[in-house]
Amino acid sequence: MALAYGGALALDGLAKAAFHSARPHLWASPAPETGYGFPSGHAMGSLGLLAALVVLAWPMRRRWPALLGGGVAVAAIGISRLYLGVHYPSDVLGAWTAALAWVVGLRLVLAAPRPYRPWRGARTDAGTRTTTTIQAGDAP
C-alpha cells in the first residue's frame, strides 16, 4: 500500500514538473489552488490507494465491496476536483490512468514468479543449504 500510494504521489510530482500545465480559471473557486494542474494529485493518490486495496483484497470474498466503495470514493474525489474548478477533466482522467498503470506495473513486478535456480540448494530449518546432485537420466 505504501509503495502504491507513495509511488503515485511521486509520479504526480514528476508529471507536474514535466508538463507545467496551468489550472483552469473558469469561475471563482471556493477552494482556490496554486501550482500546476496536470495531473490531479488528489485523483492520482485516491486511485492509487484504491487500486492497491483492491489488489490486496482480490483473493478474498470482500473484493466487491472494496471495489464498489472505493470506486464511489474515487469518483466523488474526481468530480469534486472538477466542481471546485481546480482541474480540467483531462487532469483527472490522466491522473487516474497514470495511477492505475503504476499500481498494475507494481503488481506485475512484485508478484512475478521467481526464476528456477537449480544450482542453489534449498534452505533447511537450520538455515544451511542443501545441494542436490543430478544423476544421468534424471529429469531436470
VENVEN-V234061 format. One record per residue. N is the residue number from 0. RES is the residue in one small letter. SS is DSSP state (helix for helix, strand for strand, loop for the rest). PHI is phi in whole degrees, 0 to 359 (999 if undefined). OMEGA is omega in radians with two decimals (* if undefined). Layout:
n = [N,N]
res = [RES,RES]
ss = [SS,SS]
phi = [PHI,PHI]
omega = [OMEGA,OMEGA]
This chain:
n = [0,1,2,3,4,5,6,7,8,9,10,11,12,13,14,15,16,17,18,19,20,21,22,23,24,25,26,27,28,29,30,31,32,33,34,35,36,37,38,39,40,41,42,43,44,45,46,47,48,49,50,51,52,53,54,55,56,57,58,59,60,61,62,63,64,65,66,67,68,69,70,71,72,73,74,75,76,77,78,79,80,81,82,83,84,85,86,87,88,89,90,91,92,93,94,95,96,97,98,99,100,101,102,103,104,105,106,107,108,109,110,111,112,113,114,115,116,117,118,119,120,121,122,123,124,125,126,127,128,129,130,131,132,133,134,135,136,137,138,139]
res = [m,a,l,a,y,g,g,a,l,a,l,d,g,l,a,k,a,a,f,h,s,a,r,p,h,l,w,a,s,p,a,p,e,t,g,y,g,f,p,s,g,h,a,m,g,s,l,g,l,l,a,a,l,v,v,l,a,w,p,m,r,r,r,w,p,a,l,l,g,g,g,v,a,v,a,a,i,g,i,s,r,l,y,l,g,v,h,y,p,s,d,v,l,g,a,w,t,a,a,l,a,w,v,v,g,l,r,l,v,l,a,a,p,r,p,y,r,p,w,r,g,a,r,t,d,a,g,t,r,t,t,t,t,i,q,a,g,d,a,p]
ss = [loop,helix,helix,helix,helix,helix,helix,helix,helix,helix,helix,helix,helix,helix,helix,helix,helix,helix,helix,loop,loop,loop,loop,loop,loop,loop,loop,loop,loop,loop,loop,loop,loop,loop,loop,loop,loop,loop,loop,loop,helix,helix,helix,helix,helix,helix,helix,helix,helix,helix,helix,helix,helix,helix,helix,helix,helix,loop,loop,loop,loop,loop,helix,helix,helix,helix,helix,helix,helix,helix,helix,helix,helix,helix,helix,helix,helix,helix,helix,helix,helix,helix,helix,loop,loop,loop,loop,loop,helix,helix,helix,helix,helix,helix,helix,helix,helix,helix,helix,helix,helix,helix,helix,helix,helix,helix,helix,helix,helix,helix,loop,loop,loop,loop,loop,loop,loop,loop,loop,loop,loop,loop,strand,loop,loop,loop,loop,loop,strand,loop,loop,loop,loop,loop,loop,loop,loop,loop,loop,loop]
phi = [999,294,295,294,289,297,294,295,292,295,297,298,298,295,292,297,292,280,267,50,276,284,277,288,230,275,205,288,277,290,225,295,243,243,94,278,262,260,275,285,294,296,294,292,295,293,289,300,292,296,297,296,297,293,299,289,273,303,288,258,291,278,293,290,298,295,293,291,296,292,297,295,295,296,297,296,294,297,293,295,294,287,299,288,76,259,214,279,302,295,296,288,296,296,295,298,296,295,295,295,297,298,290,296,299,298,297,294,288,285,258,295,295,284,293,283,236,292,284,266,280,282,278,263,296,279,92,271,266,252,242,242,263,266,270,298,95,284,279,288]
omega = [-3.11,3.10,-3.13,-3.10,-3.14,3.10,3.10,3.11,3.09,3.09,3.10,3.14,3.11,-3.13,3.11,3.12,-3.11,-3.01,-3.13,-3.11,-3.14,3.07,3.11,3.06,-3.07,3.11,3.12,-3.09,3.06,3.12,-3.08,3.14,3.04,3.13,-3.08,-3.03,-3.03,-0.17,3.12,3.14,3.11,-3.13,-3.12,3.14,-3.11,3.13,3.08,3.12,3.12,-3.11,3.08,3.10,-3.14,3.10,3.13,-3.09,-3.02,-3.14,-3.07,3.13,-3.04,-3.11,-3.10,3.04,3.10,-3.14,-3.12,3.14,3.10,3.10,3.10,3.14,3.14,3.10,3.12,3.10,3.12,3.13,3.13,3.11,3.09,-3.12,3.14,3.11,-3.12,3.11,2.95,3.07,3.13,3.09,-3.12,3.14,3.10,3.11,3.11,-3.13,-3.13,-3.14,3.12,3.10,3.12,-3.08,3.10,3.09,3.10,3.12,-3.14,-3.13,-3.06,-3.12,-3.14,3.12,3.12,-3.13,3.09,-3.13,-3.07,-3.13,3.08,3.10,3.10,3.11,3.06,3.13,-3.12,3.12,3.12,-3.14,3.02,3.12,3.13,3.10,3.12,-3.14,3.06,-3.13,3.08,3.09,-3.13,*]
